[in-house]
Amino acid sequence: MTETRPAAEVWITGIGLATSLGEGLDANWDALQARRLNVDETGFAPYIVHPWAKVSLDAQIPKKGDQRQMEAWQRIGTYAAGLALDSAGVKGNKEILGRMDMIVAAGGGERDLAVDTGILSAQAKGNSAPGFLNERLMGDLRPTLFLAQLSNLLAGNIAIVHGVSGTSRTFMGEEVAGADAARIALARIAAGQSDIALIGGSHNGERKDLLVLYEFGDFNLKGKFAPVWARRQHAGFALGSAGAFLVIESKAHAIARGAKPYARLTKVVADLARRNGTGDVKATLDTLWSKLGKLDGGGAIITGATGVEPVTSEERAFLEEHPDFAVRASGTSFGHTMETQFPLGIGLAALSISRGALFPPGDSSGVEIEMSKPPAQIVVLGVGHWRGEGMALVEAIR
């Protein structure tokens, strides 16, 4: 009979955050403590975005040629990945990087707005003969644009710039992609199939093409910024630009190299509610909650709630059944970062546990309450604006 090996304990040993609030853990923590926001209500009016806080790219992407061939979302992600590797103390360690696995949650690349606008204008004016579209696309689009739009190029750029060259996976699928990146990485390390992994994603919310795409579904927050829980009458998300990456590894591997953990990643679960009727999402969240294991009362929940309806109201109904958990909506402070929202939540949870405090409430709606004691357990919650649900349990290491 084959013996079943016990699951390895998994630690979070590196956190890389490059967001609208700033670069690095201190800048983001200080902004959260001060309830500071970075919101642009005019640059993409009537839509609202949380723009990326500009950084010196040379600090994490030293070659100008590498910077030029990336689109903005790839630069954001590659930069945040470098911060995570620095945080974990493995930056430049070729032996570890050579076997470090990588799971990235990413969307597609950006459109060439000038080409798209020219084609649409010509068609509107009746100047589009048969074959016009193919001719314009073949003649106007540079071949590298298609490469730049590939979702797995973020992982490729991280490998090129930082030398992370173990196995590589890229998940697409909006918010739930981030949950699955964490879920698969945790499962592999717990099962002994991997020792250390880099997980996360990046998102550029300052894209007119993306705003138009989401406007077709009436998902964008318009007019004036409001916290996530104050959007019921004016529903929608404010897209955010952010990169969030984590280094997770087995306890044994971390101890062997003398790494200090931020927190333990205990469990990640995900599902896909049918969303055919009211209550479907809440029922799925109830089921996921039951799979997290033993939860002590008085913990915290960091949710990536979007502000989109009706799903945010369903999520709120779920949260109201757990009043002893202090809730924080990351979307109020960082905007909605799609694939990146879930790893961002895990990063914020681990950071809060390591700092011995939960950051203050983001609004006065009453959904978010003060938490005076150090959090020992934080549940990260992700509910997609259109589909997909996930939860993670992040705990203090005792």
N, C-alpha and C positions, 0 to 999 in steps of 0.2 A: 504494500500500500504506500502510495506517495504521500509524504508529509506536506501539509499545507504551511507555508512559511507565514509568519505574522506580517501584517501590513506595516511598511516602514512609516515612521512619523515624518511628516513633511513640514519643513520650515520655510518661511519667507525671509530671505537674507539680503535681498536687494530691492529697492524701489526707485524707479525713475519717473519723475513727473515733469512734463513741460506743457503748461496749460495757459489759459487766458489769465491766470492769476500770477504766473511767474515760472521761473526755472528752479527746480530742486525742491527738497523737502522743507527747508526753512522758509523759503519765500511763499510756498503754498500754505504752510501751516500758519504763518503770520497773517496772511490775507484772510484765512478762515476765521482766525481769532478776532480779527478786526471787522469781520463781516464785510470785507471789501469786495466789490464787484468790478468787472471789466466788461461793460456792455456797450454795443454800438447800435443805436436806434436810428441813425441817419444814413450811414454808408450804404446800406442795402434796403433802405426804406421801400415799402412799409414793413419789411421783415427785420427781425432782430437777431443779432449774432453776438457771440462772445469771442472776440478776436484773440488770436495767439499773441502772447507776450513775446515780443521779438528778443532774440538772443544772438550772441556771436556764434554763428554756426561753426567757426573754426575750432571751437573748444571740443567738439565731439565729431566733427566731419572735417578733418584738416585739409583735405585736397579740394581745391576749387573745382576741379573737373568733376569730382563726385557730386558736389553740390549742384552744379549746373545741369547734370543729366537727370536729377531727381525732380519730381513734382513736389509741391508744397507738402502734401500729406506724407510723402516718403521722407522728406527732410525732417519733419516733425517727429516721425516715428523713429528714424535712425538716431536722432539726437536724444530722444527719451530712452532708447535702448542703451546708449552709451552711459547715460546717467545711472541706469539700473546696474550696469556692470561695474561702474565706479563704486556705487553704494555697496555692492556685494564684495568688493575687493578682489575681483577677478579680471578687471580690465588689463589687457596685455598678457595675461597668463595663457600662453599658447597651449599648454598641456590640457588645462581645463576647458578652454574655449574650443579646442579641437574635438571634444567629445560632448560639448554642451548641446542639448536638444533645443529646438526652437519651435514654438507654436504661435503663430501670428493671426490675429483677427483683423481683416482688412476689407474695405470696399473696393470699388473700381476707381480708375483714374479720371482725370478731368477732361472735359470736352475742349475743343478748339473753338472758342466762342466767335472769333472773327469768321471762320469758315462757315459755321452753322448759321450765323446771322446773314452772311452773303447769300447762302443757298436759299434761306427762307424768304429773303427780300426779293430775289430773282423770281422765285415761284409766285410770290404774291403779286408781282408786277406782270406775270404772264410771260416771263422771259426764259422759261424752262422747256426746251425742246426735248424730244425723246432721247434718252441716254444722258441727259444733262446731269442728273444726280451722280451717276457713276463717274462721269468725266471729272466733275468737280472734286469728288472725294479722292479719286486716284491722283489728280493733279495738284490739289491744294494741301492735302495732309502729308506731313513728313512721315517716313516709315517709322522713325523712333517714337512717334506719338502712340502708336499701337503698343509698343513695348512698354512705354511709360504707364499705360492704362492697366497693365496686368496686375492683379491683386497680389500675386506672389513676388512681385519685385521689391516689396518692402523687406521681406525676409532676405531676398538676394542682396539688397543694399546693406543690410545689417551684417550679412556674412562678409561682404567685400570690405566694408569700413572697419568692422570690429573683430573680424576673424572668428565669428561663431559658426562652426562648421560641423556640428553633429547632424542628426536627422532634422528635417525641416518640414513643417506642415503649415498650410495657410487655410483658414476657414473664412468663408463668406456667408452672409445671412444676417446682416444687420446686428441687432443687439445680442441675439442668442449666440452669435459666433464667438463673442468674448467669453460667454459662459462655457461654451464647449472647449475653447482653448484651455481654460483653467481646469475643466473637468478631466480632459484627456491627459494633460500633463500630470495632474495629481494622481490619477489612476496608474500611470506608467511608473512614476517614482514609488508609489506605495507598493506596487507589485514587484519592484526590484528590476524593472526593465530599463530604468534610467536613474542616474544619480543626481543630475542637475539640469535645469531647464530655464530658458528665457521665454516668458510669455507676455503677451500684451497686444496693443494695437495703437493706431493713430487715426486722426480724423481732421480734415480741413473743412471747417464750416463756412469759410469765407468764399463760397463758390456760387456764382449766380446760376449756373446750370443746375446745381443741386437744389437751390431754393425753388427754382421753377419746377423741378421734378416733384418735390414734396408739396408744392402748392396745388398740383393736380389732385392730390388727396386731401387738401385742406388741412395739412398738418402743421403749417408754420404759425408761430405766434406773431401777431401783427400789431403795429401801432405803438404800443408802449410796453416796456418791460414790467412783468409782475412775477413774484415768486411762484414756484410750481403749484403750491397748494392754493393760490389765489387766482387760478386761471379757469375755474369752472365755467364762468360766463363768457370767457374769451379764451377758448381752448387752443392749445398748440405748444410746440417746442421751439425753443430758441437754439439754433444749432451752435455748437461750440467747437473750437479748434483746440485739440489736445493730443498729447502722446502720453501713454501710461504703460510702462513695462515693469515686470517683476522677475526677480531671480528666485526660483524655488528649488529646494534640494532636500535630500534625505537628511535626517538628523545626524546619522553616522558620518555622512560625507561632510557636512558642515563642521562637526566637531573635529574631524580629522584635519581639516585645513584651518581650524581656529576661527571660524566665522561666527559672528554674533548675530543671532536672529532678531527680527522685529516682532514676529508672531508665528503662530502655527496655522497652517491651512489644513483644516480638519476634514471638510466635506464640501463637495460641489455637486449639485444635482440640477437637471434641466428637463424641460418638457415642452409640449406644444399643444396648448388648449385649442379646441375646435373653434371657439368664439362664435358659435352659432346663435347664442342667446345670452341674456343677462345671467350672470352667475358662473359662467363657464371658466373665466379666468380665476375668479376667487376660489373655485373648487380645486383648480390645479395648484394654486398657491397653498391651499390647505394641505394637499397631498405632499407637495415638496417640503413643506415645513415639518411634516411628520417624519421625513426621511433624514433630517439633519442630525438626529441623535438627541442626547440629553441636553436640554437648554435650561439654564438657570434663569429665574426671574430677575428682572432688573438689568438686562443687557441692553444692547442697542441694535438698531437696524439702519444701515445706510442703503438707501434705495436710489436707483436710477430713474425714478418716475419721470415720465415725459411731459405731463401736462396735457397730453392729447386725450380726448374723450371718445368713447365712454370708458376706455380702459383704465384711466387714472382714477375714476370714481370706484371702479371695482377693486383696484389696488388699495384705495383708501378704506374701503369697507373691510378688507382683510386686515389692514393695520389697526383699525379700531377694535379688533378682537384681541389685540395684544397691547393693551394700554400700558403695561409695565415695561415696555421696551421704548427707549428714547429713539425717535425717528429723526433722520437727517436725509434730505433730498439733495443729491449731488448736482442735479440739474439747475437748481437755483443759483449755485455758485459758479459752476463750470459750463453751463449750457448742456445741450444734449449732444453727445459725441458718438452716437450709434455703436459701432463695434467696440469702441474704446470704453464705453460707459461701465461695463462690468469689471474689467481689470482696474479701471480707475477707482471703483468702489472698493475692491480688495486692497488696493494700495492705501486708500484713505483709512480703511479699517485697521490695517497693520500699523500705519503711522500713528493712529490714535492710541492703539494699545501700547505701542512703544513709548509714547509720550505720557502715558498714564492719565489721559483725559480725552473726552469726546469734544469735538469742536462745537461752538455755540449754535443754537437754532438759527435757521436762515430767514425766518419770517415770524409774524405774530399771529398766525392763523390758529394756533392751538394744537395743530398736528404735531409740531416739534416742541418737545419740552426739555428743560434743562436736565443735565445729568451731572451730579456732583461727585460721584465716586468714580474711581478708575474703571474703565470697562474691561471685563475679563472675557466676554464673548460678544462678538459683533456679527450679525447676519447681514450679508450683502444680498440685496434683492434686485433683480433685473426683470422688467416686464416690457417686452417690445411694443413699440407704438402700433405695430400691425400684427406681429406674431412672435411667439417664443417667450418662454419664461425660464428663469434660473435663480438659484440661491447658492450661496457659499457660507460656510461657517469659519470664521477666523477667531482664534483663541489666543489668550496669553499663555506663555510657556511657564509652567509651574515647576 
